[in-house]
């Protein structure tokens, strides 16, 4: 959240891939009421979402090499 409190922790599922593309699924519970939700995968940066964005669209992150 905006206070840097850890709200949830999860692991990546088994990857599925093809030439030049690999997809990992993951899920985590969210509870309405935070000012923002920060999703971080390893050292690949942070992705910031509102509750409405997560509820409507979930998370889809594309990471480059």
Secondary structure as a PSIPRED ss2 file (coil, helix, strand):
# PSIPRED VFORMAT (PSIPRED V4.0)

   1 X C   1.000  0.000  0.000
   2 X C   1.000  0.000  0.000
   3 X C   1.000  0.000  0.000
   4 X C   1.000  0.000  0.000
   5 X C   1.000  0.000  0.000
   6 X C   1.000  0.000  0.000
   7 X C   1.000  0.000  0.000
   8 X C   1.000  0.000  0.000
   9 X C   1.000  0.000  0.000
  10 X C   1.000  0.000  0.000
  11 X C   1.000  0.000  0.000
  12 X C   1.000  0.000  0.000
  13 X C   1.000  0.000  0.000
  14 X C   1.000  0.000  0.000
  15 X C   1.000  0.000  0.000
  16 X E   0.000  0.000  1.000
  17 X E   0.000  0.000  1.000
  18 X E   0.000  0.000  1.000
  19 X C   1.000  0.000  0.000
  20 X C   1.000  0.000  0.000
  21 X E   0.000  0.000  1.000
  22 X E   0.000  0.000  1.000
  23 X E   0.000  0.000  1.000
  24 X C   1.000  0.000  0.000
  25 X C   1.000  0.000  0.000
  26 X C   1.000  0.000  0.000
  27 X C   1.000  0.000  0.000
  28 X C   1.000  0.000  0.000
  29 X C   1.000  0.000  0.000
  30 X C   1.000  0.000  0.000
  31 X C   1.000  0.000  0.000
  32 X C   1.000  0.000  0.000
  33 X C   1.000  0.000  0.000
  34 X C   1.000  0.000  0.000
  35 X C   1.000  0.000  0.000
  36 X C   1.000  0.000  0.000
  37 X E   0.000  0.000  1.000
  38 X E   0.000  0.000  1.000
  39 X E   0.000  0.000  1.000
  40 X E   0.000  0.000  1.000
  41 X C   1.000  0.000  0.000
  42 X C   1.000  0.000  0.000
  43 X C   1.000  0.000  0.000
  44 X C   1.000  0.000  0.000
  45 X C   1.000  0.000  0.000
  46 X E   0.000  0.000  1.000
  47 X E   0.000  0.000  1.000
  48 X E   0.000  0.000  1.000
  49 X E   0.000  0.000  1.000
  50 X C   1.000  0.000  0.000
  51 X H   0.000  1.000  0.000
  52 X H   0.000  1.000  0.000
  53 X H   0.000  1.000  0.000
  54 X H   0.000  1.000  0.000
  55 X H   0.000  1.000  0.000
  56 X H   0.000  1.000  0.000
  57 X H   0.000  1.000  0.000
  58 X C   1.000  0.000  0.000
  59 X C   1.000  0.000  0.000
  60 X C   1.000  0.000  0.000
  61 X C   1.000  0.000  0.000
  62 X C   1.000  0.000  0.000
  63 X C   1.000  0.000  0.000
  64 X C   1.000  0.000  0.000
  65 X C   1.000  0.000  0.000
